[in-house]
């Protein structure tokens, strides 16, 4: 499985262009697509970047909800109303719409944070604060990842 890993900071130019880190572009290529959906996070002041197949699979869960329910409407609006399908240009850059730039409070720099199946774009200081808060909560709650059946326990080969 391909994952987006690492944290990288790049420049946002006056035209709203930012270069996608090479390792993230490589991950997209391994997934067989350069097409992504960029959307406002409904949890954090950042932009989520989903590979198109992953976005479609995730968003397909909405079909489990009653089409006329508040939950369906709220999630549909949260997922689709501020979503922007795009792909990097020949130089690996994305042109970010003003809505995305404003939501994430982006100015001259953008921090890309890998989250496994997707990545996020953050204002650099907000990215640092979010990562530290996540690590702190994980420690406080003693979070672990459940072992998958058939795999040896961590630390053993």
N, CA, C and O atoms as a GROMACS GRO file, in nm:
protein
  628
    1UNK      N    1   0.084  -0.118   0.000
    1UNK     CA    2   0.000   0.000   0.000
    1UNK      C    3   0.088   0.124   0.000
    1UNK      O    4   0.186   0.132   0.074
    2UNK      N    5   0.054   0.218  -0.081
    2UNK     CA    6   0.127   0.344  -0.089
    2UNK      C    7   0.076   0.438   0.017
    2UNK      O    8  -0.044   0.454   0.037
    3UNK      N    9   0.171   0.503   0.084
    3UNK     CA   10   0.135   0.602   0.186
    3UNK      C   11   0.206   0.733   0.157
    3UNK      O   12   0.316   0.737   0.102
    4UNK      N   13   0.139   0.840   0.198
    4UNK     CA   14   0.203   0.972   0.196
    4UNK      C   15   0.269   0.989   0.332
    4UNK      O   16   0.203   0.988   0.435
    5UNK      N   17   0.401   1.004   0.330
    5UNK     CA   18   0.477   1.012   0.455
    5UNK      C   19   0.568   1.133   0.452
    5UNK      O   20   0.619   1.173   0.347
    6UNK      N   21   0.588   1.192   0.569
    6UNK     CA   22   0.681   1.302   0.584
    6UNK      C   23   0.612   1.436   0.592
    6UNK      O   24   0.492   1.448   0.570
    7UNK      N   25   0.693   1.536   0.624
    7UNK     CA   26   0.647   1.674   0.633
    7UNK      C   27   0.744   1.760   0.553
    7UNK      O   28   0.865   1.751   0.573
    8UNK      N   29   0.692   1.842   0.464
    8UNK     CA   30   0.773   1.924   0.375
    8UNK      C   31   0.713   2.064   0.368
    8UNK      O   32   0.591   2.079   0.370
    9UNK      N   33   0.797   2.164   0.360
    9UNK     CA   34   0.748   2.301   0.346
    9UNK      C   35   0.800   2.360   0.216
    9UNK      O   36   0.918   2.349   0.184
   10UNK      N   37   0.708   2.422   0.142
   10UNK     CA   38   0.742   2.485   0.015
   10UNK      C   39   0.685   2.625   0.008
   10UNK      O   40   0.617   2.671   0.100
   11UNK      N   41   0.714   2.692  -0.101
   11UNK     CA   42   0.670   2.831  -0.120
   11UNK      C   43   0.540   2.837  -0.198
   11UNK      O   44   0.517   2.759  -0.290
   12UNK      N   45   0.456   2.930  -0.159
   12UNK     CA   46   0.334   2.961  -0.231
   12UNK      C   47   0.359   3.091  -0.306
   12UNK      O   48   0.388   3.194  -0.244
   13UNK      N   49   0.350   3.087  -0.439
   13UNK     CA   50   0.380   3.210  -0.514
   13UNK      C   51   0.257   3.300  -0.524
   13UNK      O   52   0.149   3.265  -0.478
   14UNK      N   53   0.275   3.416  -0.583
   14UNK     CA   54   0.170   3.517  -0.592
   14UNK      C   55   0.050   3.470  -0.673
   14UNK      O   56  -0.061   3.522  -0.656
   15UNK      N   57   0.069   3.371  -0.761
   15UNK     CA   58  -0.039   3.318  -0.842
   15UNK      C   59  -0.111   3.202  -0.773
   15UNK      O   60  -0.200   3.141  -0.831
   16UNK      N   61  -0.072   3.170  -0.649
   16UNK     CA   62  -0.135   3.061  -0.575
   16UNK      C   63  -0.081   2.924  -0.610
   16UNK      O   64  -0.146   2.823  -0.583
   17UNK      N   65   0.038   2.920  -0.670
   17UNK     CA   66   0.098   2.793  -0.709
   17UNK      C   67   0.193   2.743  -0.600
   17UNK      O   68   0.265   2.820  -0.538
   18UNK      N   69   0.190   2.612  -0.580
   18UNK     CA   70   0.280   2.548  -0.485
   18UNK      C   71   0.322   2.414  -0.545
   18UNK      O   72   0.241   2.345  -0.607
   19UNK      N   73   0.447   2.378  -0.525
   19UNK     CA   74   0.497   2.250  -0.577
   19UNK      C   75   0.465   2.137  -0.481
   19UNK      O   76   0.494   2.146  -0.362
   20UNK      N   77   0.406   2.032  -0.533
   20UNK     CA   78   0.380   1.912  -0.454
   20UNK      C   79   0.515   1.842  -0.431
   20UNK      O   80   0.590   1.824  -0.527
   21UNK      N   81   0.546   1.804  -0.307
   21UNK     CA   82   0.674   1.736  -0.283
   21UNK      C   83   0.692   1.616  -0.375
   21UNK      O   84   0.596   1.543  -0.404
   22UNK      N   85   0.815   1.596  -0.420
   22UNK     CA   86   0.844   1.486  -0.514
   22UNK      C   87   0.799   1.351  -0.460
   22UNK      O   88   0.746   1.270  -0.536
   23UNK      N   89   0.820   1.326  -0.332
   23UNK     CA   90   0.781   1.195  -0.278
   23UNK      C   91   0.629   1.177  -0.280
   23UNK      O   92   0.580   1.065  -0.294
   24UNK      N   93   0.553   1.285  -0.267
   24UNK     CA   94   0.407   1.275  -0.275
   24UNK      C   95   0.364   1.252  -0.419
   24UNK      O   96   0.271   1.174  -0.444
   25UNK      N   97   0.431   1.318  -0.514
   25UNK     CA   98   0.400   1.292  -0.655
   25UNK      C   99   0.433   1.147  -0.691
   25UNK      O  100   0.359   1.083  -0.765
   26UNK      N  101   0.544   1.096  -0.638
   26UNK     CA  102   0.580   0.955  -0.662
   26UNK      C  103   0.475   0.861  -0.604
   26UNK      O  104   0.440   0.760  -0.666
   27UNK      N  105   0.424   0.894  -0.485
   27UNK     CA  106   0.319   0.812  -0.424
   27UNK      C  107   0.194   0.812  -0.512
   27UNK      O  108   0.132   0.707  -0.532
   28UNK      N  109   0.158   0.927  -0.565
   28UNK     CA  110   0.043   0.934  -0.656
   28UNK      C  111   0.066   0.846  -0.779
   28UNK      O  112  -0.023   0.774  -0.823
   29UNK      N  113   0.186   0.853  -0.834
   29UNK     CA  114   0.217   0.771  -0.952
   29UNK      C  115   0.207   0.623  -0.920
   29UNK      O  116   0.158   0.545  -1.001
   30UNK      N  117   0.254   0.583  -0.800
   30UNK     CA  118   0.243   0.442  -0.761
   30UNK      C  119   0.096   0.400  -0.747
   30UNK      O  120   0.062   0.284  -0.767
   31UNK      N  121   0.010   0.496  -0.714
   31UNK     CA  122  -0.134   0.467  -0.707
   31UNK      C  123  -0.198   0.464  -0.845
   31UNK      O  124  -0.314   0.426  -0.859
   32UNK      N  125  -0.123   0.505  -0.947
   32UNK     CA  126  -0.173   0.502  -1.084
   32UNK      C  127  -0.252   0.625  -1.122
   32UNK      O  128  -0.328   0.621  -1.220
   33UNK      N  129  -0.237   0.735  -1.049
   33UNK     CA  130  -0.311   0.857  -1.082
   33UNK      C  131  -0.236   0.979  -1.033
   33UNK      O  132  -0.166   0.973  -0.932
   34UNK      N  133  -0.250   1.089  -1.104
   34UNK     CA  134  -0.204   1.218  -1.054
   34UNK      C  135  -0.324   1.304  -1.017
   34UNK      O  136  -0.309   1.416  -0.967
   35UNK      N  137  -0.444   1.251  -1.040
   35UNK     CA  138  -0.566   1.326  -1.010
   35UNK      C  139  -0.595   1.320  -0.861
   35UNK      O  140  -0.587   1.216  -0.797
   36UNK      N  141  -0.630   1.438  -0.808
   36UNK     CA  142  -0.658   1.452  -0.666
   36UNK      C  143  -0.785   1.533  -0.648
   36UNK      O  144  -0.834   1.599  -0.740
   37UNK      N  145  -0.836   1.527  -0.527
   37UNK     CA  146  -0.943   1.616  -0.484
   37UNK      C  147  -0.887   1.693  -0.365
   37UNK      O  148  -0.852   1.635  -0.262
   38UNK      N  149  -0.881   1.825  -0.380
   38UNK     CA  150  -0.843   1.911  -0.268
   38UNK      C  151  -0.971   1.968  -0.210
   38UNK      O  152  -1.059   2.014  -0.282
   39UNK      N  153  -0.980   1.964  -0.078
   39UNK     CA  154  -1.102   2.010  -0.012
   39UNK      C  155  -1.068   2.075   0.121
   39UNK      O  156  -0.966   2.046   0.183
   40UNK      N  157  -1.160   2.164   0.164
   40UNK     CA  158  -1.148   2.222   0.296
   40UNK      C  159  -1.167   2.112   0.399
   40UNK      O  160  -1.263   2.036   0.391
   41UNK      N  161  -1.078   2.104   0.495
   41UNK     CA  162  -1.100   2.011   0.605
   41UNK      C  163  -1.216   2.064   0.688
   41UNK      O  164  -1.222   2.184   0.716
   42UNK      N  165  -1.307   1.977   0.729
   42UNK     CA  166  -1.414   2.023   0.816
   42UNK      C  167  -1.378   2.002   0.963
   42UNK      O  168  -1.461   2.022   1.052
   43UNK      N  169  -1.253   1.962   0.988
   43UNK     CA  170  -1.205   1.945   1.126
   43UNK      C  171  -1.096   2.043   1.164
   43UNK      O  172  -1.086   2.084   1.279
   44UNK      N  173  -1.014   2.082   1.068
   44UNK     CA  174  -0.896   2.164   1.097
   44UNK      C  175  -0.882   2.276   0.994
   44UNK      O  176  -0.942   2.269   0.886
   45UNK      N  177  -0.804   2.380   1.027
   45UNK     CA  178  -0.779   2.488   0.930
   45UNK      C  179  -0.670   2.448   0.830
   45UNK      O  180  -0.561   2.505   0.829
   46UNK      N  181  -0.701   2.350   0.749
   46UNK     CA  182  -0.605   2.300   0.651
   46UNK      C  183  -0.681   2.253   0.528
   46UNK      O  184  -0.804   2.253   0.524
   47UNK      N  185  -0.605   2.214   0.427
   47UNK     CA  186  -0.660   2.160   0.303
   47UNK      C  187  -0.624   2.013   0.298
   47UNK      O  188  -0.508   1.977   0.320
   48UNK      N  189  -0.722   1.928   0.270
   48UNK     CA  190  -0.696   1.786   0.251
   48UNK      C  191  -0.675   1.759   0.102
   48UNK      O  192  -0.746   1.813   0.018
   49UNK      N  193  -0.577   1.676   0.072
   49UNK     CA  194  -0.551   1.634  -0.067
   49UNK      C  195  -0.566   1.483  -0.074
   49UNK      O  196  -0.484   1.408  -0.020
   50UNK      N  197  -0.670   1.439  -0.141
   50UNK     CA  198  -0.702   1.298  -0.155
   50UNK      C  199  -0.672   1.252  -0.297
   50UNK      O  200  -0.714   1.318  -0.392
   51UNK      N  201  -0.601   1.141  -0.316
   51UNK     CA  202  -0.595   1.082  -0.450
   51UNK      C  203  -0.740   1.052  -0.493
   51UNK      O  204  -0.819   1.006  -0.411
   52UNK      N  205  -0.773   1.077  -0.616
   52UNK     CA  206  -0.912   1.062  -0.662
   52UNK      C  207  -0.972   0.926  -0.626
   52UNK      O  208  -1.084   0.923  -0.575
   53UNK      N  209  -0.903   0.812  -0.650
   53UNK     CA  210  -0.966   0.684  -0.614
   53UNK      C  211  -0.995   0.673  -0.464
   53UNK      O  212  -1.098   0.617  -0.425
   54UNK      N  213  -0.907   0.725  -0.380
   54UNK     CA  214  -0.930   0.720  -0.236
   54UNK      C  215  -1.047   0.809  -0.196
   54UNK      O  216  -1.128   0.772  -0.111
   55UNK      N  217  -1.055   0.927  -0.257
   55UNK     CA  218  -1.167   1.018  -0.227
   55UNK      C  219  -1.299   0.952  -0.266
   55UNK      O  220  -1.395   0.955  -0.190
   56UNK      N  221  -1.303   0.892  -0.385
   56UNK     CA  222  -1.426   0.828  -0.429
   56UNK      C  223  -1.465   0.713  -0.338
   56UNK      O  224  -1.583   0.696  -0.307
   57UNK      N  225  -1.368   0.634  -0.293
   57UNK     CA  226  -1.398   0.523  -0.202
   57UNK      C  227  -1.450   0.576  -0.068
   57UNK      O  228  -1.549   0.524  -0.016
   58UNK      N  229  -1.384   0.677  -0.014
   58UNK     CA  230  -1.426   0.734   0.114
   58UNK      C  231  -1.565   0.796   0.101
   58UNK      O  232  -1.652   0.770   0.184
   59UNK      N  233  -1.586   0.876  -0.002
   59UNK     CA  234  -1.713   0.946  -0.019
   59UNK      C  235  -1.828   0.850  -0.049
   59UNK      O  236  -1.944   0.883  -0.026
   60UNK      N  237  -1.796   0.733  -0.100
   60UNK     CA  238  -1.900   0.634  -0.127
   60UNK      C  239  -1.976   0.592  -0.003
   60UNK      O  240  -2.088   0.542  -0.012
   61UNK      N  241  -1.916   0.612   0.113
   61UNK     CA  242  -1.984   0.579   0.238
   61UNK      C  243  -2.109   0.662   0.261
   61UNK      O  244  -2.196   0.622   0.338
   62UNK      N  245  -2.120   0.775   0.195
   62UNK     CA  246  -2.239   0.858   0.208
   62UNK      C  247  -2.363   0.783   0.161
   62UNK      O  248  -2.474   0.809   0.207
   63UNK      N  249  -2.344   0.690   0.069
   63UNK     CA  250  -2.457   0.614   0.018
   63UNK      C  251  -2.523   0.528   0.126
   63UNK      O  252  -2.635   0.480   0.106
   64UNK      N  253  -2.457   0.509   0.240
   64UNK     CA  254  -2.514   0.434   0.351
   64UNK      C  255  -2.618   0.516   0.427
   64UNK      O  256  -2.697   0.460   0.504
   65UNK      N  257  -2.618   0.648   0.406
   65UNK     CA  258  -2.708   0.737   0.479
   65UNK      C  259  -2.837   0.761   0.401
   65UNK      O  260  -2.839   0.756   0.278
   66UNK      N  261  -2.944   0.788   0.474
   66UNK     CA  262  -3.071   0.824   0.412
   66UNK      C  263  -3.051   0.952   0.331
   66UNK      O  264  -3.006   1.052   0.386
   67UNK      N  265  -3.085   0.948   0.204
   67UNK     CA  266  -3.059   1.060   0.114
   67UNK      C  267  -3.126   1.190   0.159
   67UNK      O  268  -3.081   1.297   0.121
   68UNK      N  269  -3.232   1.182   0.238
   68UNK     CA  270  -3.302   1.303   0.282
   68UNK      C  271  -3.269   1.340   0.427
   68UNK      O  272  -3.335   1.427   0.484
   69UNK      N  273  -3.170   1.276   0.486
   69UNK     CA  274  -3.138   1.303   0.627
   69UNK      C  275  -3.046   1.424   0.640
   69UNK      O  276  -2.974   1.461   0.546
   70UNK      N  277  -3.048   1.485   0.758
   70UNK     CA  278  -2.956   1.595   0.787
   70UNK      C  279  -2.812   1.547   0.779
   70UNK      O  280  -2.725   1.620   0.730
   71UNK      N  281  -2.786   1.425   0.827
   71UNK     CA  282  -2.650   1.372   0.824
   71UNK      C  283  -2.599   1.362   0.680
   71UNK      O  284  -2.486   1.399   0.650
   72UNK      N  285  -2.684   1.314   0.590
   72UNK     CA  286  -2.646   1.303   0.449
   72UNK      C  287  -2.616   1.441   0.391
   72UNK      O  288  -2.514   1.462   0.326
   73UNK      N  289  -2.708   1.537   0.416
   73UNK     CA  290  -2.689   1.671   0.362
   73UNK      C  291  -2.564   1.737   0.419
   73UNK      O  292  -2.485   1.796   0.344
   74UNK      N  293  -2.544   1.727   0.551
   74UNK     CA  294  -2.428   1.791   0.614
   74UNK      C  295  -2.297   1.732   0.562
   74UNK      O  296  -2.205   1.806   0.529
   75UNK      N  297  -2.290   1.600   0.556
   75UNK     CA  298  -2.166   1.538   0.507
   75UNK      C  299  -2.146   1.564   0.359
   75UNK      O  300  -2.033   1.586   0.315
   76UNK      N  301  -2.253   1.560   0.281
   76UNK     CA  302  -2.240   1.587   0.137
   76UNK      C  303  -2.187   1.727   0.113
   76UNK      O  304  -2.096   1.747   0.032
   77UNK      N  305  -2.243   1.825   0.183
   77UNK     CA  306  -2.194   1.962   0.168
   77UNK      C  307  -2.050   1.974   0.216
   77UNK      O  308  -1.968   2.041   0.152
   78UNK      N  309  -2.018   1.909   0.328
   78UNK     CA  310  -1.882   1.916   0.381
   78UNK      C  311  -1.780   1.853   0.286
   78UNK      O  312  -1.667   1.901   0.276
   79UNK      N  313  -1.820   1.748   0.217
   79UNK     CA  314  -1.727   1.679   0.128
   79UNK      C  315  -1.718   1.741  -0.011
   79UNK      O  316  -1.608   1.753  -0.066
   80UNK      N  317  -1.830   1.781  -0.067
   80UNK     CA  318  -1.833   1.816  -0.208
   80UNK      C  319  -1.841   1.964  -0.241
   80UNK      O  320  -1.790   2.007  -0.345
   81UNK      N  321  -1.904   2.044  -0.156
   81UNK     CA  322  -1.928   2.184  -0.191
   81UNK      C  323  -1.799   2.264  -0.207
   81UNK      O  324  -1.791   2.354  -0.291
   82UNK      N  325  -1.699   2.233  -0.128
   82UNK     CA  326  -1.572   2.305  -0.134
   82UNK      C  327  -1.459   2.212  -0.175
   82UNK      O  328  -1.348   2.220  -0.122
   83UNK      N  329  -1.487   2.123  -0.269
   83UNK     CA  330  -1.388   2.028  -0.319
   83UNK      C  331  -1.346   2.070  -0.460
   83UNK      O  332  -1.428   2.116  -0.540
   84UNK      N  333  -1.219   2.053  -0.489
   84UNK     CA  334  -1.163   2.096  -0.616
   84UNK      C  335  -1.082   1.983  -0.679
   84UNK      O  336  -0.972   1.954  -0.633
   85UNK      N  337  -1.136   1.919  -0.785
   85UNK     CA  338  -1.057   1.818  -0.855
   85UNK      C  339  -0.941   1.886  -0.928
   85UNK      O  340  -0.960   1.990  -0.992
   86UNK      N  341  -0.823   1.828  -0.919
   86UNK     CA  342  -0.708   1.886  -0.990
   86UNK      C  343  -0.596   1.785  -0.999
   86UNK      O  344  -0.600   1.676  -0.941
   87UNK      N  345  -0.495   1.824  -1.075
   87UNK     CA  346  -0.374   1.743  -1.090
   87UNK      C  347  -0.258   1.839  -1.103
   87UNK      O  348  -0.274   1.950  -1.154
   88UNK      N  349  -0.139   1.797  -1.058
   88UNK     CA  350  -0.023   1.885  -1.073
   88UNK      C  351   0.006   1.913  -1.220
   88UNK      O  352  -0.019   1.828  -1.306
   89UNK      N  353   0.058   2.033  -1.248
   89UNK     CA  354   0.097   2.066  -1.385
   89UNK      C  355   0.227   1.993  -1.419
   89UNK      O  356   0.276   1.915  -1.338
   90UNK      N  357   0.282   2.018  -1.534
   90UNK     CA  358   0.404   1.952  -1.579
   90UNK      C  359   0.524   1.975  -1.489
   90UNK      O  360   0.619   1.897  -1.491
   91UNK      N  361   0.520   2.082  -1.410
   91UNK     CA  362   0.629   2.112  -1.316
   91UNK      C  363   0.598   2.064  -1.175
   91UNK      O  364   0.672   2.096  -1.082
   92UNK      N  365   0.488   1.989  -1.158
   92UNK     CA  366   0.453   1.936  -1.026
   92UNK      C  367   0.383   2.034  -0.935
   92UNK      O  368   0.377   2.014  -0.813
   93UNK      N  369   0.329   2.142  -0.993
   93UNK     CA  370   0.265   2.246  -0.911
   93UNK      C  371   0.113   2.234  -0.916
   93UNK      O  372   0.054   2.189  -1.014
   94UNK      N  373   0.052   2.278  -0.807
   94UNK     CA  374  -0.092   2.295  -0.800
   94UNK      C  375  -0.123   2.443  -0.792
   94UNK      O  376  -0.048   2.519  -0.730
   95UNK      N  377  -0.232   2.484  -0.853
   95UNK     CA  378  -0.281   2.621  -0.838
   95UNK      C  379  -0.395   2.614  -0.738
   95UNK      O  380  -0.500   2.558  -0.768
   96UNK      N  381  -0.373   2.671  -0.620
   96UNK     CA  382  -0.472   2.664  -0.513
   96UNK      C  383  -0.576   2.774  -0.529
   96UNK      O  384  -0.540   2.891  -0.541
   97UNK      N  385  -0.704   2.738  -0.529
   97UNK     CA  386  -0.809   2.839  -0.531
   97UNK      C  387  -0.806   2.924  -0.404
   97UNK      O  388  -0.762   2.878  -0.298
   98UNK      N  389  -0.853   3.047  -0.415
   98UNK     CA  390  -0.855   3.139  -0.301
   98UNK      C  391  -0.928   3.082  -0.180
   98UNK      O  392  -0.887   3.106  -0.066
   99UNK      N  393  -1.036   3.004  -0.203
   99UNK     CA  394  -1.110   2.945  -0.092
   99UNK      C  395  -1.021   2.856  -0.007
   99UNK      O  396  -1.030   2.857   0.116
  100UNK      N  397  -0.935   2.779  -0.072
  100UNK     CA  398  -0.846   2.689   0.001
  100UNK      C  399  -0.736   2.768   0.072
  100UNK      O  400  -0.704   2.739   0.188
  101UNK      N  401  -0.680   2.866   0.004
  101UNK     CA  402  -0.575   2.950   0.063
  101UNK      C  403  -0.628   3.020   0.188
  101UNK      O  404  -0.560   3.023   0.291
  102UNK      N  405  -0.747   3.076   0.179
  102UNK     CA  406  -0.806   3.147   0.292
  102UNK      C  407  -0.839   3.055   0.408
  102UNK      O  408  -0.814   3.090   0.524
  103UNK      N  409  -0.896   2.939   0.379
  103UNK     CA  410  -0.935   2.845   0.485
  103UNK      C  411  -0.815   2.802   0.568
  103UNK      O  412  -0.824   2.790   0.690
  104UNK      N  413  -0.702   2.778   0.502
  104UNK     CA  414  -0.582   2.731   0.571
  104UNK      C  415  -0.491   2.845   0.614
  104UNK      O  416  -0.383   2.821   0.668
  105UNK      N  417  -0.533   2.969   0.591
  105UNK     CA  418  -0.451   3.086   0.628
  105UNK      C  419  -0.311   3.080   0.567
  105UNK      O  420  -0.212   3.111   0.634
  106UNK      N  421  -0.302   3.040   0.441
  106UNK     CA  422  -0.173   3.026   0.375
  106UNK      C  423  -0.126   3.163   0.326
  106UNK      O  424  -0.206   3.244   0.277
  107UNK      N  425   0.004   3.187   0.339
  107UNK     CA  426   0.062   3.312   0.289
  107UNK      C  427   0.176   3.277   0.195
  107UNK      O  428   0.153   3.245   0.079
  108UNK      N  429   0.299   3.284   0.243
  108UNK     CA  430   0.414   3.262   0.156
  108UNK      C  431   0.467   3.119   0.160
  108UNK      O  432   0.544   3.079   0.073
  109UNK      N  433   0.428   3.042   0.261
  109UNK     CA  434   0.480   2.906   0.275
  109UNK      C  435   0.364   2.811   0.301
  109UNK      O  436   0.261   2.849   0.358
  110UNK      N  437   0.383   2.686   0.258
  110UNK     CA  438   0.284   2.580   0.276
  110UNK      C  439   0.357   2.458   0.329
  110UNK      O  440   0.459   2.416   0.274
  111UNK      N  441   0.304   2.400   0.436
  111UNK     CA  442   0.360   2.275   0.488
  111UNK      C  443   0.269   2.161   0.444
  111UNK      O  444   0.148   2.164   0.465
  112UNK      N  445   0.330   2.060   0.382
  112UNK     CA  446   0.262   1.939   0.339
  112UNK      C  447   0.288   1.833   0.446
  112UNK      O  448   0.404   1.804   0.477
  113UNK      N  449   0.183   1.776   0.500
  113UNK     CA  450   0.198   1.670   0.600
  113UNK      C  451   0.132   1.543   0.548
  113UNK      O  452   0.014   1.543   0.511
  114UNK      N  453   0.210   1.434   0.545
  114UNK     CA  454   0.156   1.306   0.502
  114UNK      C  455   0.072   1.244   0.611
  114UNK      O  456   0.110   1.245   0.728
  115UNK      N  457  -0.043   1.190   0.574
  115UNK     CA  458  -0.133   1.122   0.666
  115UNK      C  459  -0.167   0.981   0.616
  115UNK      O  460  -0.277   0.932   0.640
  116UNK      N  461  -0.074   0.918   0.549
  116UNK     CA  462  -0.101   0.784   0.499
  116UNK      C  463  -0.176   0.787   0.368
  116UNK      O  464  -0.114   0.800   0.262
  117UNK      N  465  -0.308   0.775   0.372
  117UNK     CA  466  -0.388   0.767   0.250
  117UNK      C  467  -0.411   0.902   0.185
  117UNK      O  468  -0.456   0.909   0.071
  118UNK      N  469  -0.381   1.010   0.256
  118UNK     CA  470  -0.398   1.144   0.202
  118UNK      C  471  -0.288   1.233   0.259
  118UNK      O  472  -0.208   1.189   0.342
  119UNK      N  473  -0.283   1.357   0.213
  119UNK     CA  474  -0.194   1.453   0.275
  119UNK      C  475  -0.267   1.582   0.296
  119UNK      O  476  -0.372   1.606   0.236
  120UNK      N  477  -0.211   1.667   0.382
  120UNK     CA  478  -0.274   1.794   0.414
  120UNK      C  479  -0.178   1.908   0.385
  120UNK      O  480  -0.057   1.891   0.390
  121UNK      N  481  -0.236   2.025   0.356
  121UNK     CA  482  -0.160   2.148   0.335
  121UNK      C  483  -0.196   2.242   0.449
  121UNK      O  484  -0.313   2.268   0.476
  122UNK      N  485  -0.092   2.294   0.516
  122UNK     CA  486  -0.108   2.376   0.636
  122UNK      C  487  -0.024   2.502   0.628
  122UNK      O  488   0.074   2.508   0.554
  123UNK      N  489  -0.065   2.601   0.704
  123UNK     CA  490   0.022   2.714   0.737
  123UNK      C  491   0.130   2.652   0.828
  123UNK      O  492   0.095   2.577   0.919
  124UNK      N  493   0.259   2.681   0.806
  124UNK     CA  494   0.366   2.609   0.875
  124UNK      C  495   0.357   2.607   1.029
  124UNK      O  496   0.377   2.501   1.088
  125UNK      N  497   0.329   2.717   1.094
  125UNK     CA  498   0.323   2.716   1.240
  125UNK      C  499   0.202   2.636   1.289
  125UNK      O  500   0.210   2.568   1.391
  126UNK      N  501   0.091   2.645   1.217
  126UNK     CA  502  -0.028   2.567   1.254
  126UNK      C  503   0.000   2.418   1.237
  126UNK      O  504  -0.049   2.337   1.315
  127UNK      N  505   0.079   2.381   1.135
  127UNK     CA  506   0.115   2.241   1.113
  127UNK      C  507   0.196   2.188   1.230
  127UNK      O  508   0.170   2.077   1.279
  128UNK      N  509   0.293   2.265   1.274
  128UNK     CA  510   0.375   2.223   1.389
  128UNK      C  511   0.288   2.203   1.512
  128UNK      O  512   0.301   2.103   1.583
  129UNK      N  513   0.199   2.299   1.538
  129UNK     CA  514   0.113   2.290   1.656
  129UNK      C  515   0.020   2.169   1.647
  129UNK      O  516  -0.001   2.100   1.746
  130UNK      N  517  -0.035   2.144   1.529
  130UNK     CA  518  -0.127   2.030   1.511
  130UNK      C  519  -0.055   1.898   1.531
  130UNK      O  520  -0.108   1.808   1.596
  131UNK      N  521   0.066   1.885   1.476
  131UNK     CA  522   0.141   1.760   1.491
  131UNK      C  523   0.177   1.736   1.637
  131UNK      O  524   0.165   1.623   1.686
  132UNK      N  525   0.220   1.840   1.707
  132UNK     CA  526   0.254   1.823   1.848
  132UNK      C  527   0.131   1.787   1.930
  132UNK      O  528   0.139   1.701   2.018
  133UNK      N  529   0.018   1.851   1.904
  133UNK     CA  530  -0.105   1.819   1.976
  133UNK      C  531  -0.146   1.674   1.952
  133UNK      O  532  -0.190   1.605   2.044
  134UNK      N  533  -0.132   1.626   1.828
  134UNK     CA  534  -0.167   1.487   1.797
  134UNK      C  535  -0.076   1.390   1.872
  134UNK      O  536  -0.123   1.291   1.927
  135UNK      N  537   0.055   1.419   1.873
  135UNK     CA  538   0.148   1.332   1.946
  135UNK      C  539   0.115   1.330   2.095
  135UNK      O  540   0.117   1.225   2.158
  136UNK      N  541   0.084   1.447   2.151
  136UNK     CA  542   0.052   1.457   2.293
  136UNK      C  543  -0.075   1.377   2.326
  136UNK      O  544  -0.077   1.302   2.424
  137UNK      N  545  -0.179   1.391   2.245
  137UNK     CA  546  -0.302   1.315   2.268
  137UNK      C  547  -0.279   1.166   2.255
  137UNK      O  548  -0.334   1.087   2.332
  138UNK      N  549  -0.197   1.126   2.158
  138UNK     CA  550  -0.167   0.983   2.141
  138UNK      C  551  -0.096   0.929   2.264
  138UNK      O  552  -0.125   0.818   2.310
  139UNK      N  553  -0.001   1.006   2.319
  139UNK     CA  554   0.069   0.964   2.442
  139UNK      C  555  -0.028   0.956   2.559
  139UNK      O  556  -0.030   0.856   2.632
  140UNK      N  557  -0.108   1.061   2.577
  140UNK     CA  558  -0.200   1.066   2.691
  140UNK      C  559  -0.301   0.951   2.688
  140UNK      O  560  -0.337   0.897   2.793
  141UNK      N  561  -0.346   0.914   2.571
  141UNK     CA  562  -0.445   0.808   2.558
  141UNK      C  563  -0.380   0.672   2.534
  141UNK      O  564  -0.450   0.572   2.517
  142UNK      N  565  -0.248   0.667   2.534
  142UNK     CA  566  -0.173   0.543   2.512
  142UNK      C  567  -0.224   0.470   2.387
  142UNK      O  568  -0.247   0.349   2.390
  143UNK      N  569  -0.241   0.546   2.279
  143UNK     CA  570  -0.293   0.488   2.156
  143UNK      C  571  -0.193   0.391   2.094
  143UNK      O  572  -0.072   0.416   2.095
  144UNK      N  573  -0.245   0.283   2.043
  144UNK     CA  574  -0.164   0.186   1.969
  144UNK      C  575  -0.243   0.144   1.846
  144UNK      O  576  -0.364   0.169   1.835
  145UNK      N  577  -0.174   0.080   1.754
  145UNK     CA  578  -0.240   0.028   1.634
  145UNK      C  579  -0.264  -0.120   1.655
  145UNK      O  580  -0.170  -0.193   1.688
  146UNK      N  581  -0.387  -0.168   1.638
  146UNK     CA  582  -0.414  -0.311   1.656
  146UNK      C  583  -0.331  -0.395   1.560
  146UNK      O  584  -0.311  -0.359   1.444
  147UNK      N  585  -0.282  -0.507   1.610
  147UNK     CA  586  -0.206  -0.600   1.526
  147UNK      C  587  -0.298  -0.663   1.424
  147UNK      O  588  -0.413  -0.694   1.453
  148UNK      N  589  -0.246  -0.680   1.304
  148UNK     CA  590  -0.323  -0.747   1.199
  148UNK      C  591  -0.301  -0.897   1.211
  148UNK      O  592  -0.189  -0.941   1.237
  149UNK      N  593  -0.406  -0.977   1.194
  149UNK     CA  594  -0.391  -1.122   1.203
  149UNK      C  595  -0.284  -1.173   1.107
  149UNK      O  596  -0.275  -1.129   0.993
  150UNK      N  597  -0.202  -1.265   1.156
  150UNK     CA  598  -0.100  -1.326   1.073
  150UNK      C  599   0.032  -1.254   1.070
  150UNK      O  600   0.129  -1.305   1.014
  151UNK      N  601   0.040  -1.135   1.129
  151UNK     CA  602   0.165  -1.062   1.133
  151UNK      C  603   0.233  -1.082   1.267
  151UNK      O  604   0.166  -1.091   1.370
  152UNK      N  605   0.366  -1.091   1.268
  152UNK     CA  606   0.435  -1.106   1.397
  152UNK      C  607   0.419  -0.980   1.481
  152UNK      O  608   0.402  -0.872   1.425
  153UNK      N  609   0.423  -0.990   1.613
  153UNK     CA  610   0.414  -0.872   1.699
  153UNK      C  611   0.526  -0.774   1.665
  153UNK      O  612   0.633  -0.813   1.618
  154UNK      N  613   0.500  -0.646   1.690
  154UNK     CA  614   0.600  -0.540   1.664
  154UNK      C  615   0.729  -0.573   1.735
  154UNK      O  616   0.729  -0.623   1.848
  155UNK      N  617   0.840  -0.546   1.668
  155UNK     CA  618   0.971  -0.568   1.726
  155UNK      C  619   1.025  -0.708   1.706
  155UNK      O  620   1.137  -0.737   1.746
  156UNK      N  621   0.945  -0.795   1.643
  156UNK     CA  622   0.990  -0.933   1.617
  156UNK      C  623   0.980  -0.962   1.468
  156UNK      O  624   0.885  -0.920   1.402
  157UNK      N  625   1.075  -1.030   1.417
  157UNK     CA  626   1.072  -1.063   1.274
  157UNK      C  627   1.041  -1.207   1.252
  157UNK      O  628   1.035  -1.252   1.137
   0.00000   0.00000   0.00000
